[in-house]
Structures are given as structure tokens and as C-alpha cells.
Amino acid sequence: MLLLLCLFLPVAVGLHIADAHGHARERSPERIRLEGRVGVQQHDDPDENVSDPYEGGHFDGAPDTGIHGVGFPSGGRVAIVLRGASFRGKGGKYRKNASCVNDTESLERQGRATDSLVRNVIARFERYGNEVDVVVTDRVCNLTDERIVSRIGRERVKMQSQNASGHQRTNIMWAIDQLRNYSAEHGLLGSEYGTSNRSYVAVKYNLVLILRHDTVWQVPIDQWPDADFRKVLFPYQCPKKGVHDLFAIMPGSYLQFYYDILKWKWCFGQDDGHDCMKGMVERTNQSTVGVALRAPWAGGNKTLNVFSMWFTYGKKRQFC
């Protein structure tokens, strides 16, 4: 899937603004030992126009006693990196979608998506005693702080940054760099690297989730039927080739490998990220990857509609 390009010039909004290239140039570390690790664009893309059943709200939850997903963390630390463009408006036949659209429909659509993130992702991790650090990156938009950060909760959002340019691939790399910077400042890098070296990623997180602003999350993450959170997870296999590219979820120890395949253009190298699982297999091995959902065409539940799990709130799109 692809992100929408927003042709805004970089402006000062009281936040960090990236340079015009929108990507980092850090070197890759040596391969981290995989054995023994515990579970633990910018091209434009259309969006599907699926009905929005979720009614939104602010949520918190008391600790649960049972954990449903394989490898789902308990009493750990989770990082959520929001990337891409928020407040995406509807585009016409000859006009691509725009971001940071300040009209009633766009505000409501983004609000429902953000509330579903809190309810079905963030609060579910917190139910099991996990500390959740949210890094909010966005296209330059004066709505982000008031209408996204405040809904997520300012105590949860550890950093927010905005960027006015970049291909989807470099935008994701830049978003990961923001988590890397926060981690370096707060001692969350692997001790073998030293916390002052920003060229390494936050391996001390049980999980790192790289998510889009425009996603509506309909099923609590701990109830995803096929997810093994010890692996690098993509949504599901495409009917013909590769995997859906809506999100990537992985233990912190795998994040540098994901960053590498972005940098080397093995993932989001062309118009989409459908080859990202293939890239991770080449960078690591087959046992490190998985899908959150086995789609009907891949041997999963034949009655299951993949859009009943998550979808983006714009124009209708194909499965992959």
C-alpha cells in the first residue's frame, strides 16, 4: 500500500521538521543474533471506502489475567510509531487525496481511526501491564497535536515530529529514526551498542508497531487469530503476490533488519510494500516472519472478511 504525497513546504510549527530528503543515513549494524530472542512511500495510494462501524471514544482498561495472542507481551514495553499522513480527505476522479484536510468529514474520520487505535491497540497492551510509548510522526499539519496527540493521551506520546516531503519508503525510515532518537535519549538501545549511538534501534522494546494514521482497528490486537508476536508480522498474504503493506509489527530486536530492507529498497522499493516479507526472509530467515491473519485464499477462515479486522478510511481499494 502506498502513502499520499502532500506537497506542502516545510514550515515551522513548533515541532521538529525533517530535511527535504526525509530519511536518515546511518550505517547498518552487524547482524544481531536471532537465536534466543523472546517474543517478544512516497508514492500515493488510494484508500478503500468501507463503512465505519466504530463509534470512537477514549479508553482505558484494568489488567487482564489471560493473554490470547502467541508471544503477546505482558509487563513489558511497547513502541508504537505512527507514520504517514493524517486527516486524509476524499479525492475526486482526477485529484489525489489530500492530507491535513480541515473539514467536518475528515475530522470525524480521523477521530474514529485514532480512537480505534487507542481502544483496540494501545489499551489492550496496557491491560497486560505493558508500558506503551507512542511516537507520532505526520505530514506537516496544525491539527496533529490537538486532535491526535490529545486523543491518544499526552502521557503516552513521547515524541512528535513532522515532515513535509519524502517517498513512502524514506518516510517510514524517517519515522523509525524518530523512535531511534527517543530511544537513544532514554537508554532503550541494546546495552551492547551503547545508548549514545543513534545509528542503532530500540532493541529493548518487546514490540515495535509501525502503523498508519488512517487505519481503523476493529478487532483488539490480543485477539488477532493467527498472530505470533515473536515474529515480524504483516497483515496477510496477498491473493497473488507478497503481503499486504498496511503495517509491520516486530520485536525490537528485528527493527534494524526491517530498516535495512527499507534502505536497500527490498521493501517499498517500488510503488508498494508487498515484497517486505520477502525482504525480511532474505535479511534473516523464513522462521522470523508471519502474518496477523490467514486470509481465506491462503487457507484461513473461508467466511472471514479481511476488512473486518482493519481498513483505511478513504477510497475503496483491492485486497492488495
SEDOKE-793381 format. One record per residue: residue in three letters; x, y, z of N, C-alpha, C in turn. Coordinates in steps of 0.05 Angstrom, whole numbers, padded with zeros to 5 digits, always signed. Example, Ala and Ser with C-alpha at 12.3 -4.5 7.8 and 13.67 -1.06 7.14 Angstrom:
BEGIN
ALA+00264-00114+00156+00246-00090+00156+00264-00066+00156;SER+00257-00045+00142+00273-00021+00143+00258+00001+00157;
***
This chain:
BEGIN
MET+00016-00024+00000+00000+00000+00000+00017+00025+00000;LEU+00006+00046-00009+00022+00070-00013+00011+00093+00003;LEU+00028+00112+00009+00020+00136+00023+00015+00158+00004;LEU-00001+00177+00014-00007+00201-00002+00015+00221+00000;LEU+00024+00232-00022+00043+00254-00021+00028+00280-00016;CYS+00038+00295+00001+00026+00321+00007+00047+00343+00001;LEU+00041+00360-00019+00061+00378-00029+00062+00404-00013;PHE+00065+00401+00013+00068+00425+00030+00098+00431+00032;LEU+00105+00457+00035+00132+00465+00041+00137+00461+00070;PRO+00162+00455+00078+00169+00453+00107+00163+00480+00120;VAL+00149+00479+00142+00143+00504+00157+00148+00498+00186;ALA+00153+00519+00201+00158+00517+00230+00132+00515+00244;VAL+00127+00493+00258+00102+00490+00272+00107+00484+00302;GLY+00130+00490+00312+00136+00484+00340+00144+00455+00344;LEU+00148+00440+00322+00157+00413+00324+00182+00409+00308;HIS+00194+00386+00309+00217+00380+00293+00209+00375+00264;ILE+00221+00389+00245+00216+00385+00217+00241+00372+00204;ALA+00236+00351+00190+00259+00337+00177+00269+00352+00153;ASP+00292+00345+00143+00303+00358+00119+00287+00348+00095;ALA+00294+00360+00073+00278+00355+00048+00279+00327+00039;HIS+00299+00312+00047+00302+00284+00038+00285+00265+00056;GLY+00280+00273+00080+00263+00257+00097+00274+00230+00104;HIS+00300+00226+00104+00310+00200+00111+00337+00202+00125;ALA+00344+00181+00139+00369+00181+00153+00391+00167+00137;ARG+00416+00172+00145+00438+00160+00130+00456+00144+00149;GLU+00444+00133+00171+00461+00118+00189+00469+00092+00177;ARG+00492+00082+00186+00501+00056+00176+00486+00033+00190;SER+00486+00010+00177+00473-00013+00189+00491-00026+00209;PRO+00481-00037+00231+00497-00052+00250+00502-00080+00240;GLU+00520-00093+00253+00524-00121+00247+00499-00136+00255;ARG+00496-00158+00243+00471-00174+00248+00469-00182+00277;ILE+00446-00176+00288+00440-00183+00316+00434-00213+00317;ARG+00444-00226+00338+00438-00255+00340+00408-00259+00344;LEU+00396-00276+00326+00367-00280+00328+00360-00301+00348;GLU+00377-00322+00351+00370-00344+00369+00368-00333+00397;GLY+00348-00343+00411+00344-00336+00439+00329-00310+00443;ARG+00321-00296+00422+00305-00272+00425+00277-00281+00432;VAL+00265-00267+00451+00238-00275+00461+00219-00255+00450;GLY+00194-00265+00445+00173-00250+00432+00170-00222+00440;VAL+00179-00238+00451+00174-00219+00449+00178-00240+00426;GLN+00126+00129+00035+00127+00117+00007+00126+00143-00007;GLN+00157+00168-00029+00129+00169-00023+00113+00170-00048;HIS+00102+00147-00056+00083+00147-00078+00056+00148-00064;ASP+00035+00154-00080+00009+00158-00069-00007+00132-00071;ASP-00025+00128-00052-00042+00105-00054-00071+00112-00049;PRO-00089+00098-00063-00118+00102-00058-00126+00089-00032;ASP-00149+00095-00022-00159+00083+00003-00186+00071-00002;GLU-00192+00050+00012-00218+00037+00008-00240+00052+00022;ASN-00264+00051+00011-00287+00065+00023-00305+00044+00036;VAL-00297+00036+00060-00312+00015+00074-00327+00029+00096;SER-00351+00019+00102-00367+00031+00123-00352+00031+00149;ASP-00357+00051+00166-00342+00055+00191-00359+00048+00215;PRO-00357+00024+00226-00375+00016+00247-00368+00026+00275;TYR-00343+00036+00278-00333+00043+00304-00342+00071+00313;GLU-00350+00074+00338-00361+00100+00346-00342+00117+00362;GLY-00318+00108+00367-00298+00125+00379-00301+00129+00409;GLY-00281+00142+00421-00281+00148+00449-00254+00145+00461;HIS-00250+00152+00486-00225+00149+00500-00226+00126+00519;PHE-00206+00109+00519-00208+00084+00533-00184+00078+00551;ASP-00190+00064+00572-00170+00053+00590-00180+00026+00599;GLY-00163+00009+00609-00172-00017+00617-00157-00027+00641;ALA-00171-00043+00658-00158-00056+00681-00142-00080+00671;PRO-00122-00088+00686-00106-00111+00677-00122-00136+00674;ASP-00117-00151+00653-00129-00177+00649-00111-00199+00661;THR-00123-00222+00665-00107-00245+00675-00099-00264+00653;GLY-00112-00263+00630-00105-00282+00609-00096-00267+00584;ILE-00076-00279+00569-00066-00267+00545-00073-00286+00522;HIS-00084-00275+00500-00094-00292+00479-00074-00297+00457;GLY-00060-00276+00448-00042-00279+00425-00016-00293+00433;VAL-00005-00309+00414+00021-00322+00418+00043-00301+00420;GLY+00058-00302+00441+00080-00284+00445+00071-00256+00452;PHE+00046-00252+00459+00036-00225+00466+00050-00216+00492;PRO+00062-00192+00493+00078-00185+00517+00061-00179+00541;SER+00072-00184+00564+00059-00178+00590+00080-00165+00607;GLY+00073-00142+00619+00092-00129+00636+00117-00119+00622;GLY+00115-00113+00596+00137-00105+00581+00136-00076+00572;ARG+00148-00071+00549+00149-00044+00538+00144-00046+00508;VAL+00126-00029+00498+00117-00030+00471+00120-00002+00459;ALA+00130+00000+00434+00132+00025+00420+00113+00025+00396;ILE+00098+00046+00393+00080+00050+00370+00089+00074+00355;VAL+00096+00070+00330+00105+00092+00312+00083+00097+00292;LEU+00071+00121+00294+00051+00129+00274+00065+00144+00252;ARG+00059+00136+00227+00073+00148+00204+00053+00155+00182;GLY+00063+00170+00163+00046+00177+00140+00032+00203+00144;ALA+00008+00205+00133-00008+00230+00132-00034+00226+00146;SER-00042+00245+00162-00067+00244+00177-00088+00262+00163;PHE-00113+00260+00172-00135+00277+00163-00136+00277+00132;ARG-00138+00253+00121-00138+00249+00092-00166+00254+00081;GLY-00168+00273+00063-00194+00279+00050-00199+00260+00027;LYS-00224+00262+00017-00231+00245-00006-00223+00260-00031;GLY-00211+00245-00049-00202+00256-00075-00222+00250-00097;GLY-00224+00268-00116-00241+00263-00139-00228+00245-00160;LYS-00241+00242-00182-00232+00224-00203-00204+00232-00213;TYR-00199+00258-00215-00173+00268-00225-00156+00281-00204;ARG-00164+00278-00178-00149+00291-00157-00142+00271-00136;LYS-00116+00270-00129-00108+00252-00108-00116+00262-00081;ASN-00119+00243-00062-00127+00251-00035-00107+00271-00024;ALA-00118+00289-00008-00101+00308+00006-00101+00302+00036;SER-00079+00309+00049-00077+00305+00078-00081+00332+00092;CYS-00085+00330+00119-00089+00353+00135-00113+00369+00125;VAL-00135+00355+00119-00159+00368+00109-00176+00375+00133;ASN-00182+00401+00136-00197+00410+00160-00226+00415+00152;ASP-00241+00394+00149-00270+00396+00145-00283+00375+00164;THR-00308+00377+00167-00323+00361+00186-00319+00331+00181;GLU-00321+00323+00156-00319+00294+00150-00291+00284+00156;SER-00271+00298+00147-00243+00289+00152-00236+00288+00181;LEU-00245+00308+00196-00240+00308+00225-00254+00284+00239;GLU-00278+00278+00231-00292+00256+00243-00280+00229+00235;ARG-00272+00226+00210-00259+00201+00201-00233+00196+00215;GLN-00216+00217+00217-00191+00213+00231-00195+00208+00261;GLY-00215+00222+00272-00221+00218+00301-00229+00189+00307;ARG-00246+00177+00289-00254+00149+00293-00230+00131+00291;ALA-00213+00136+00271-00189+00119+00268-00171+00121+00292;THR-00166+00145+00302-00148+00148+00326-00160+00135+00350;ASP-00186+00139+00354-00199+00126+00377-00198+00096+00376;SER-00201+00085+00352-00199+00056+00349-00171+00046+00355;LEU-00151+00062+00349-00123+00055+00356-00120+00053+00386;VAL-00131+00073+00400-00129+00073+00429-00144+00049+00441;ARG-00168+00045+00431-00185+00024+00443-00174-00004+00437;ASN-00168-00010+00413-00162-00037+00404-00132-00044+00402;VAL-00115-00024+00406-00086-00030+00405-00073-00020+00431;ILE-00072+00006+00436-00058+00016+00459-00069+00005+00485;ALA-00095+00008+00489-00107+00000+00515-00104-00030+00519;ARG-00104-00046+00497-00101-00075+00500-00073-00082+00511;PHE-00053-00069+00501-00026-00074+00513-00026-00065+00542;GLU-00038-00043+00549-00038-00034+00576-00053-00052+00595;ARG-00073-00066+00585-00088-00085+00601-00069-00107+00613;TYR-00048-00113+00599-00030-00134+00608-00005-00122+00621;GLY-00007-00098+00630+00015-00086+00646+00038-00076+00629;ASN+00034-00072+00603+00056-00062+00586+00056-00031+00587;GLU+00080-00020+00586+00083+00009+00583+00084+00014+00553;VAL+00068+00033+00543+00066+00039+00515+00077+00067+00509;ASP+00098+00068+00493+00110+00093+00484+00101+00099+00455;VAL+00088+00121+00451+00078+00128+00424+00094+00150+00412;VAL+00104+00146+00388+00118+00166+00373+00100+00174+00350;VAL+00091+00199+00349+00073+00209+00329+00089+00225+00308;THR+00091+00214+00284+00102+00229+00261+00079+00234+00242;ASP+00082+00255+00226+00059+00263+00209+00070+00281+00187;ARG+00055+00285+00166+00059+00307+00148+00055+00333+00163;VAL+00066+00354+00153+00062+00380+00167+00032+00386+00169;CYS+00022+00388+00194-00007+00392+00198-00011+00405+00225;ASN-00027+00426+00225-00032+00440+00250-00054+00427+00267;LEU-00065+00405+00257-00086+00390+00271-00075+00368+00289;THR-00050+00360+00284-00040+00335+00296-00040+00336+00327;ASP-00029+00358+00338-00027+00359+00367-00054+00359+00381;GLU-00071+00376+00372-00097+00379+00385-00116+00356+00381;ARG-00115+00344+00357-00135+00324+00350-00125+00295+00348;ILE-00099+00291+00349-00088+00264+00350-00074+00259+00376;VAL-00054+00276+00383-00039+00272+00407-00056+00273+00432;SER-00075+00292+00433-00092+00294+00456-00111+00270+00459;ARG-00120+00259+00436-00137+00235+00437-00122+00211+00446;ILE-00098+00208+00438-00081+00185+00447-00075+00188+00476;GLY-00069+00212+00485-00061+00217+00512-00033+00228+00513;ARG-00030+00252+00523-00003+00265+00523+00017+00250+00539;GLU+00008+00235+00560+00026+00220+00576+00037+00196+00560;ARG+00022+00186+00540+00031+00164+00524+00050+00173+00501;VAL+00045+00196+00490+00061+00206+00467+00087+00217+00477;LYS+00109+00204+00470+00135+00211+00480+00149+00230+00461;MET+00141+00231+00436+00154+00248+00416+00135+00253+00393;GLN+00135+00277+00382+00121+00282+00357+00138+00298+00338;SER+00138+00291+00313+00154+00304+00293+00138+00305+00267;GLN+00144+00325+00250+00130+00328+00225+00150+00331+00202;ASN+00142+00323+00178+00159+00322+00155+00143+00329+00131;ALA+00154+00346+00113+00138+00356+00091+00144+00342+00065;SER+00163+00323+00064+00170+00310+00039+00179+00282+00043;GLY+00182+00268+00020+00194+00241+00022+00176+00220+00010;HIS+00189+00201-00004+00176+00177-00014+00167+00160+00010;GLN+00147+00143+00006+00137+00126+00028+00159+00111+00042;ARG+00178+00100+00026+00199+00085+00038+00216+00102+00057;THR+00225+00126+00047+00241+00143+00063+00225+00155+00086;ASN+00200+00158+00083+00183+00168+00105+00182+00148+00128;ILE+00180+00123+00121+00180+00102+00143+00207+00102+00156;MET+00229+00103+00141+00255+00104+00153+00258+00128+00172;TRP+00248+00151+00163+00249+00175+00179+00233+00172+00205;ALA+00210+00159+00203+00193+00155+00227+00208+00136+00246;ILE+00221+00115+00236+00236+00098+00254+00259+00113+00266;ASP+00271+00131+00252+00293+00148+00263+00283+00164+00287;GLN+00258+00173+00287+00248+00188+00310+00246+00170+00335;LEU+00238+00146+00331+00238+00127+00354+00267+00122+00362;ARG+00285+00119+00343+00313+00115+00349+00324+00138+00366;ASN+00318+00162+00359+00328+00185+00373+00317+00186+00402;TYR+00291+00180+00405+00279+00179+00431+00293+00157+00448;SER+00297+00134+00436+00309+00111+00450+00337+00117+00459;ALA+00352+00131+00442+00380+00138+00449+00380+00157+00473;GLU+00361+00174+00475+00360+00194+00497+00350+00182+00523;HIS+00336+00159+00522+00324+00147+00545+00334+00119+00552;GLY+00358+00112+00541+00371+00087+00549+00356+00062+00540;LEU+00343+00063+00517+00328+00040+00508+00341+00025+00485;LEU+00366+00032+00479+00381+00017+00460+00393-00008+00473;GLY+00401-00027+00457+00414-00050+00468+00440-00043+00482;SER+00445-00054+00505+00469-00047+00521+00495-00053+00506;GLU+00494-00072+00487+00518-00079+00472+00525-00057+00452;TYR+00507-00038+00447+00512-00017+00428+00520+00009+00441;GLY+00511+00014+00466+00516+00039+00479+00494+00059+00472;THR+00483+00071+00492+00460+00088+00488+00465+00114+00473;SER+00490+00121+00469+00496+00146+00455+00498+00143+00425;ASN+00497+00118+00415+00500+00113+00387+00472+00112+00374;ARG+00465+00134+00360+00438+00135+00348+00435+00119+00322;SER+00456+00106+00313+00454+00091+00289+00441+00063+00294;TYR+00435+00058+00319+00422+00032+00326+00394+00037+00336;VAL+00378+00016+00336+00350+00020+00342+00343+00010+00370;ALA+00318+00012+00377+00309+00008+00404+00304-00021+00409;VAL+00324-00037+00414+00321-00066+00416+00309-00074+00443;LYS+00307-00056+00462+00296-00063+00488+00266-00063+00489;TYR+00253-00055+00467+00223-00058+00465+00215-00086+00459;ASN+00196-00096+00474+00185-00123+00468+00173-00123+00440;LEU+00159-00102+00433+00147-00100+00407+00149-00071+00397;VAL+00153-00069+00371+00151-00043+00357+00130-00045+00335;LEU+00111-00027+00335+00089-00027+00315+00092-00002+00298;ILE+00093-00006+00272+00095+00016+00253+00069+00017+00238;LEU+00053+00037+00245+00025+00039+00237+00019+00065+00222;ARG-00003+00065+00207-00012+00088+00192-00034+00103+00208;HIS-00035+00129+00204-00056+00146+00217-00084+00138+00207;ASP-00087+00130+00182-00113+00128+00171-00125+00100+00173;THR-00116+00084+00193-00125+00057+00196-00147+00056+00218;VAL-00168+00042+00212-00189+00036+00232-00185+00008+00242;TRP-00181+00005+00268-00174-00021+00281-00200-00032+00293;GLN-00210-00054+00283-00236-00064+00291-00236-00087+00311;VAL-00214-00101+00312-00211-00124+00330-00188-00119+00349;PRO-00192-00123+00375-00170-00120+00394-00145-00136+00386;ILE-00122-00124+00388-00098-00136+00377-00091-00162+00391;ASP-00098-00165+00416-00092-00190+00430-00111-00213+00422;GLN-00131-00207+00405-00150-00227+00395-00146-00233+00365;TRP-00125-00223+00353-00120-00230+00325-00114-00260+00323;PRO-00129-00274+00306-00129-00303+00307-00103-00317+00301;ASP-00087-00306+00283-00063-00321+00273-00037-00308+00280;ALA-00037-00287+00297-00013-00271+00302+00005-00286+00321;ASP+00031-00287+00315+00052-00296+00332+00071-00273+00336;PHE+00068-00259+00359+00083-00234+00364+00112-00238+00369;ARG+00122-00262+00368+00151-00267+00369+00164-00263+00342;LYS+00147-00259+00321+00157-00256+00294+00152-00228+00283;VAL+00163-00223+00259+00157-00198+00244+00130-00203+00230;LEU+00110-00187+00237+00083-00192+00227+00075-00172+00206;PHE+00063-00182+00184+00050-00165+00164+00020-00173+00165;PRO+00002-00157+00154-00026-00163+00157-00035-00191+00147;TYR-00031-00196+00121-00039-00222+00110-00026-00225+00082;GLN-00026-00249+00072-00015-00254+00045-00034-00243+00024;CYS-00023-00231+00003-00040-00222-00019-00049-00246-00036;PRO-00072-00242-00050-00082-00265-00066-00062-00275-00087;LYS-00046-00256-00098-00028-00264-00120+00002-00263-00112;LYS+00010-00242-00098+00039-00239-00093+00043-00222-00068;GLY+00061-00232-00051+00070-00216-00028+00050-00214-00006;VAL+00053-00192+00010+00036-00188+00033+00024-00160+00032;HIS+00002-00157+00046-00010-00130+00049+00010-00113+00065;ASP+00011-00087+00058+00032-00070+00069+00022-00048+00088;LEU-00002-00053+00100-00014-00033+00117+00002-00028+00142;PHE+00015-00048+00154+00030-00045+00178+00052-00065+00180;ALA+00070-00061+00199+00091-00080+00206+00094-00080+00236;ILE+00095-00104+00248+00097-00107+00277+00120-00126+00282;MET+00137-00120+00301+00161-00137+00305+00173-00133+00333;PRO+00187-00153+00344+00203-00149+00367+00224-00128+00361;GLY+00232-00112+00382+00252-00092+00377+00278-00102+00366;SER+00285-00127+00372+00310-00138+00362+00310-00142+00332;TYR+00287-00141+00319+00286-00144+00290+00284-00117+00275;LEU+00281-00095+00289+00275-00070+00277+00297-00061+00258;GLN+00322-00065+00265+00344-00057+00248+00343-00072+00222;PHE+00336-00098+00222+00334-00113+00197+00312-00101+00179;TYR+00290-00093+00191+00269-00080+00175+00279-00054+00163;TYR+00293-00039+00179+00305-00014+00170+00324-00019+00147;ASP+00340-00040+00149+00359-00047+00128+00344-00052+00101;ILE+00323-00068+00102+00310-00075+00076+00296-00050+00064;LEU+00288-00031+00081+00278-00006+00070+00300+00010+00057;LYS+00323+00011+00070+00345+00026+00060+00356+00014+00033;TRP+00356-00012+00032+00366-00026+00008+00344-00029-00013;LYS+00320-00019-00009+00298-00019-00028+00288-00047-00033;TRP+00291-00065-00013+00278-00091-00015+00249-00089-00005;CYS+00242-00067+00007+00215-00063+00018+00207-00035+00011;PHE+00184-00031-00001+00175-00005-00011+00195+00006-00031;GLY+00208-00012-00046+00227-00003-00066+00214+00008-00091;GLN+00189-00001-00096+00174+00009-00120+00150+00025-00110;ASP+00126+00017-00118+00102+00032-00111+00088+00022-00086;ASP+00097+00000-00075+00083-00011-00052+00103-00028-00036;GLY+00093-00039-00014+00109-00055+00004+00102-00084+00004;HIS+00092-00094-00018+00083-00122-00018+00107-00142-00017;ASP+00131-00133-00022+00154-00150-00021+00169-00149+00006;CYS+00156-00136+00026+00170-00132+00051+00175-00158+00066;MET+00156-00177+00065+00161-00203+00078+00184-00217+00063;LYS+00184-00217+00037+00206-00229+00022+00233-00217+00030;GLY+00233-00191+00033+00258-00177+00040+00267-00185+00068;MET+00248-00188+00087+00256-00197+00114+00266-00225+00114;VAL+00255-00243+00098+00265-00270+00096+00293-00270+00085;GLU+00299-00254+00065+00326-00252+00054+00346-00241+00074;ARG+00336-00222+00091+00354-00209+00110+00358-00227+00134;THR+00338-00243+00142+00340-00261+00165+00336-00290+00156;ASN+00312-00300+00160+00305-00326+00150+00274-00330+00152;GLN+00264-00351+00141+00236-00356+00139+00222-00357+00166;SER+00236-00367+00186+00224-00371+00213+00218-00345+00227;THR+00229-00323+00218+00225-00297+00232+00200-00282+00224;VAL+00186-00291+00203+00164-00275+00193+00137-00290+00196;GLY+00116-00275+00195+00089-00286+00197+00068-00266+00189;VAL+00043-00274+00190+00021-00256+00184+00002-00255+00208;ALA-00011-00233+00211-00030-00230+00233-00056-00244+00227;LEU-00061-00250+00202-00086-00262+00194-00082-00280+00170;ARG-00091-00305+00171-00091-00322+00148-00116-00317+00132;ALA-00113-00305+00109-00135-00297+00092-00149-00322+00081;PRO-00174-00319+00072-00188-00343+00061-00173-00356+00038;TRP-00161-00340+00020-00147-00351-00003-00120-00364+00005;ALA-00112-00360+00030-00086-00372+00040-00092-00394+00060;GLY-00115-00405+00059-00122-00428+00077-00135-00420+00103;GLY-00142-00395+00106-00155-00386+00131-00185-00390+00130;ASN-00199-00378+00149-00228-00380+00151-00241-00370+00126;LYS-00256-00387+00113-00268-00381+00087-00290-00360+00090;THR-00301-00356+00113-00323-00337+00117-00313-00310+00127;LEU-00287-00308+00131-00275-00284+00142-00271-00262+00121;ASN-00280-00238+00127-00274-00215+00110-00250-00200+00122;VAL-00228-00198+00108-00204-00186+00119-00209-00157+00128;PHE-00228-00143+00115-00233-00116+00123-00249-00114+00150;SER-00257-00137+00160-00270-00137+00187-00249-00134+00209;MET-00223-00137+00202-00202-00134+00221-00192-00106+00223;TRP-00186-00094+00200-00175-00067+00198-00179-00057+00170;PHE-00181-00031+00166-00183-00020+00140-00175+00010+00141;THR-00168+00022+00119-00163+00050+00118-00189+00064+00110;TYR-00192+00089+00118-00218+00102+00117-00224+00118+00092;GLY-00207+00115+00071-00212+00131+00047-00226+00115+00025;LYS-00217+00118+00000-00230+00105-00022-00225+00075-00022;LYS-00244+00060-00034-00243+00031-00034-00219+00022-00050;ARG-00205+00002-00040-00182-00009-00054-00184-00040-00056;GLN-00167-00052-00071-00166-00081-00073-00154-00092-00047;PHE-00155-00119-00044-00143-00131-00021-00114-00125-00018;CYS-00099-00125-00040-00071-00118-00041-00065-00102-00066;
***
